[in-house]
Amino acid sequence: MTAYDTLEAQITQRYNEFSGADKKLADVLLTRKSELLGYSATELAALASVSKASAARFFRRLGYADFGAFRQELRDQRASQSPLAKMDRAETLRGARAGAAVPALAGLQAHVQHDASRLTGLLGQVSERALDTTLHELAEARRVWVVGYRNGFMLAFYANALLSQVRPEVYLLNDQAGKDAELIAEIDRKDVLLAVDFRRRARRLMPIVALAAEAGAKVILLSDTPVSALSTRATAVLRCSHHGDQVFDSYVAAVSLVNYLATTMAERARTPSRARMARIERAHERLDDLDLES
C-alpha cells in the first residue's frame, strides 16, 4: 500500500471521528492529493484555514512524526511505482534467491493466479449502490463521454467500443486532432462523463473532470482508489485495484467490469439495444469491412 493509499484509507475510516479542524485538513489533502509534494505544512494549514499546530497534530494522529516525514514517504513511494523501479526490485529479489529460473509455464500459472485474485477481489470493492447508479446514469444520459490517459486510455477505448454498441451518442474525449476543448465545450447537464483514473495519473484528467462537473454533467469514476481529488466530483466511484509487485499493473478486473456494464445495459434495454446492434451489423455487411470467416 502506498502512502497515498494509506492516507486515503485512514481518512475514510476515521473521518467521522475527526474534529472540525481535522476534517478541513482532510478535505484539502484529498482534493489536492496529486499536488501534495508541492506544499509545505504551513501552506496546507492556510488552505484549510486552520493553525499550523492543528496541522502538526493531524499528521501525528495519522502516524507520522510530522508533515516532512509524510511528504518524504510520498516522494519515495512515487519513485517506487514506476515499471523501471519494479523491474529493479524484481532483479534484486531474483539475485537473492538460489536455484534456477522459474520455468515459463510455472511463471504463467503464478501470473494467472494473481489476476484471478484481482477478479475475485473486485466483488468486495464495488458497491451495489455504485453499480446501480452507474447503470442508471449511463442508460439515461443524453450523451456519454469517455476519457482516460496513459494506461487508462486502453480502458476508455474499450468502454467506448462496447457502450457505443448498446446505446447511441457515446464519444471518446481523447481526440487525436487536439480538439479536446471543442469537445469538452459540448458537455452539459444532460450528459455523463465516464473517467478512467489509474495510477501514474495524467494531470490532464483533473481539469477535464472539473469542467464536466461544472457543466452539470454526472461523473462516473473508474479508479484504483475510492477517495481522491476526482472522487469528490463523482456521482459514483467504481473501484478496481490493480496494484501488485509485478513490473506492470494488471487491468483484468477493470476490463471485466467494463464488459459487465455494457452487457447489463444491453440486457436491461434489450429491445433498443438489439435494434441498434442489428443496424450496426447491417452497416458492416454493406461496408464489407470485417473478415467473418476467420
N, C-alpha and C positions, 0 to 999 in steps of 0.2 A: 504494500500500500504506500502510495506517495504522500509527501507532506500535504499536497493539495487535497488528496482524498481523506487524509486524517483530519484535516481542518474541517472539511465539509461534514464528515461523519460525526465529529464531536459537536459541531454547531447544531446539526439536525437532531441529535439525540438529546441535547441539553438546552435547546433554545427556550423552552417554556420555563426553565429554571433560572434563566439569566435575569439580571437586574435590568432596569431601563437603559443604563449606560452600556452594559454588555450587549444588549440587543442592537443598539445603534451601531456599535463597532462591528458586530457580526454581520449586519446588513451591508455595511460599507465593504467589508472584506469579501463577501460573496459577490457583490455587484462589480467589484474591481479585481476579481481573482486573477485574471491574466496579467494585471499590471502591478501586482504587489511588490515585485522586486524593484520597482521604480520609486517606492515611497519609503519615508522614514516613519518611525512610530509617532513622531510629533505631527507629521502631515496627516497620517491616518486619524489621529485623535481630533485634529481640526476638522477634517471632513465629516466625522461623526458628531462633532460638537460636544465632545467630552474632554476631560482633562488628560494630560499626559500620564498622570498617576493612575487614572482609570484604565488607560490602555495597557500600562505595565502590568497591572493586576490581572487584566483579562488574559494576557498571554501566559502568565504564570498559572492561571487556572487551567489553561489548555495543556500544561505540562512542559512549557519552555522556560528557560532561565530568564529570557527577555525577548523582545522582538528581534534583536540581532541574531539570536540563536535560531529562531523560526525562519528568518529570511535566509540564513546560511543553509538550512536544511532544504528550503525551496530551491536554492541555487544548485545544490548538489544533486537533488532529485531531478531537476530539469535536465541537467547534463547527462544523467544516467539513463534517460529514457530513449535516447537515440538508438537506431539499429546498430550503429557502429559501436556504441558503448556496450550494448548487449552482446555483440559478437566478441568483443574483447573479454567480457566476463565469462562467456562460454568457453573461449580458448583457454583462459586461466584455469577454469574448472576441469577441462579435459586434461590439461597438463598435470593437474594434481592427482588424477586418477591413474591407477595402474591397470595394465592389461590392454587388449586390442580394442580397436574402434568398434562401436556398436554396429552390427550388420544393418544394412539399409532397410530390410523388411521389419526388423525389430524397431528401428527408429520410426518407421512409418506407423507401426502399431501404437507406439507411445504418443505420436503426434495426433492420431485419430482419437485416442482416449482423452487427450487434452481438449480437443474440440467437442467431443461428446459431453464432457463435463460442463463446458460453456453452454451448450444447448440445454442441458438439464437445469443449470443454474438460472436460465432465463425465466423459468416459471416463478422463481422467488424474487425476481427483480421488477417485474411488470405487474402493476395492479389492475384489478378488474375495472376500476373507475377510469384509469388512464386509457385502457383499451376501448372501453365503451365510448368515451369522449372522442378519442381519435377516429374511430369508425364513423361516428355520427358526423363529426366536422368534415371529414374527407368526403363523405357522401353528399352532404347538404350544401357545401360551398359552391359558389358560382364558378370559381376557378381555383385550381390547386397549383401552387408554385412550389418547386422543389429546388433545394440548393445544398451543396456540400463541396468542400475543398480538400485537397490532398487525398488521403485515403477515403475521406468521406465522399469524394466525387463518384467513386465506383458505386457506392450505395445509393447516392442521389440519382445516378443514371439508371440503375436497376429499378428504383422506386418509380421513376418517371415512365420507364418502359412498361411496367406492369399496370400502374394505375391508369395510364392513358388508354389501355385496352378495355377497362371496365367502366370508365366514365369519361365524358368529354372535358375539354379545356383543362388539360394538365400540361404545365410548362416547366422546363428546366431553366433555372436562372443563370446557370453557368454558361454565359453567352461567349462563344469563341470570337465573335466580331467586336467584342468590347462594348456592347450596348447594354451593359448591366443597368446603368442609370435609367435608360429609357424603359427597360422592362420593369424595374422597381417602381417607377413612377405610375405604372398601371395598377398596382396593388391597392385594393380598397377594403372596406369593412365587410364586404360580402365574400372575401377570399380567405384561403388558408395557406399558410406557408409551412411546409414540411422541411425542417432544417436538420441536417446531419452534422453532429458535433462530437468528434472524437479527438483524442489527444494526438499529438503535436498539432495543435489547433492553428488555423489560419486566422490572423487578426481581422481579415476582411469580413468574416461571418458576423461578428457582433454588430457592426453598423447596419448590415442588411436586415438582421432580425429586429433591430431597434426601429428602422424605417418602416418595416411591415407592421409592427405593433402600433406605432404612432399613426399609421394609416387606418387602424381599426381592424386589421386582419387578425384572425386567430393564428397562433403559432403552435405547431406540434414539434416537439424536440425529440430527436432520436440521438441519444447521448450515452457516454460511458459513465456519467456521474449524475446522481439525482438532484444535486443542488449546485448551481453555478450562476454566473452573471447572466447567462442566457435563460436559465430556467425561471428567473423572476419575470420574464416576458411571456412565458409559455402557458398555454391553456392546458396542455398535457405534456408530460415527460415520459418517454419510453426508454427505460434504461437497459443497455446491453453491454455488460462488462466484457472487455476483450483483453484485459491485461494478463501478462504471464512472463515467464522467463525466456521465452523463445525470442529469437532475433527480431522477428516481425510479429506484430499483433495479429490476432485472428478475428475475423468478422463473420464467422459462420452463424452466430446467434442473431446478429443484425440482419443478415441476408434472409434467414429463416423467418424472422419477424416481419420483414417487408413482404415476403411471399404470403404469409398468413393474412396480413392486412388486405392485400389485393384479392386473395382468394375468398375471404369472408365477405368483402364488399360485393363481389360477383354473385355469391350465393344469396346474400340478403336482397339484392336488387336483380334477381335472376332474369326477369323479362327484358328490362332495358339493357342490361349488360350483355345478354345473349344477342340481342338485336345489334348492338354496337360491334361485338366481336364478329358477327356474321358479315356486317358491312366491311370490316377490315379484311376478312378473308376474301371477299369478292374483289376488293381492290388489289390484293396480292395476286389473285388469279389473272386479272386484267393486265397488271404490270409484268407478270411472269418473272418476278424478281427472286423467288425462292426455289431452291433445289429440293423438291419434296420427295425425291426418290432415294436420297441417301439416308 
